[in-house]
Amino acid sequence: MGEENMLAVVCKSYAVAGSLECYDEESGRIDREQHLHAIANEFGKSIKGRFPVICVENM
């Protein structure tokens, strides 16, 4: 799978994978107070840039 996928987020379904990020309707930017970004914030971390997501729904 390669080194770049070693810290990927793994989801059971495409629905869950699609709900990892929420976008502001007005600006179209990522709402960093919602979903995966909010969980990272609880740990004092921030998610910057892209992150790989692996979905195992059809495996």
Contact map, one row per residue, 1 for C-alpha under 8 A:
11111100000000000000000000000000000000000000000000000000000
11111100000000000000000000000000000000000000000000000000000
11111100000000000000000000000000000000000000000000000000000
11111111000000000000000000000000000000000000000000010000000
11111111000000000000000000000000000000000000000000010000000
11111111000000000000000000000000000000000000000000000000000
00011111100000000000000000000000000000000000000000010000000
00011111110000000000000000000000000000000000000000111100000
00000011111000000000000000000000000000000000000000111100000
00000001111100000000000000000000000000000000000000001111000
00000000111111011000000000000000000000000000000000001111100
00000000011111011000000000000000000000000000000000000011100
00000000001111111000000000000000000000000000000000000011100
00000000001111111100000000000000000000000000000000000010100
00000000000011111110000000000000000000000000000000000000000
00000000001111111111000000000000000000000000000000000000000
00000000001111111111000000000000000000000000000000001010000
00000000000001111111100000000000000000000000000000000000000
00000000000000111111110000000000001000000000000000000000000
00000000000000011111110000000000001100000000000000000000000
00000000000000000111111000000110011110000000000000000000000
00000000000000000011111100000111011000000000000000000000000
00000000000000000000111110011110000000000000000000000000000
00000000000000000000011111111110000000000000000000000000000
00000000000000000000001111111000000000000000000000000000000
00000000000000000000000111110000000000000000000000000000000
00000000000000000000000111111000000000000000000000000000000
00000000000000000000001111111100000000000000000000000000000
00000000000000000000001110111110000000000000000000000000000
00000000000000000000111100011111000000000000000000000000000
00000000000000000000111100001111110000000000000000000000000
00000000000000000000010000000111111011000000000000000000000
00000000000000000000000000000011111011000000000000000000000
00000000000000000000110000000011111111000000000000000000000
00000000000000000011110000000001111111100000000000000000000
00000000000000000001100000000000011111110000000000000000000
00000000000000000000100000000001111111111000011000000000000
00000000000000000000000000000001111111111100000000000000000
00000000000000000000000000000000001111111110000000000000000
00000000000000000000000000000000000111111111111000000000000
00000000000000000000000000000000000011111111110000000000000
00000000000000000000000000000000000001111111100000000000000
00000000000000000000000000000000000000111111100000000000000
00000000000000000000000000000000000000011111110000000000000
00000000000000000000000000000000000000011111111000000000000
00000000000000000000000000000000000010011001111100000000000
00000000000000000000000000000000000010010000111110000000000
00000000000000000000000000000000000000000000011111000000000
00000000000000000000000000000000000000000000001111100000000
00000000000000000000000000000000000000000000000111110000000
00000001100000000000000000000000000000000000000011111000000
00011011100000000000000000000000000000000000000001111100000
00000001111000001000000000000000000000000000000000111110000
00000001111000000000000000000000000000000000000000011111000
00000000011111001000000000000000000000000000000000001111110
00000000011110000000000000000000000000000000000000000111111
00000000001111000000000000000000000000000000000000000011111
00000000000000000000000000000000000000000000000000000011111
00000000000000000000000000000000000000000000000000000001111
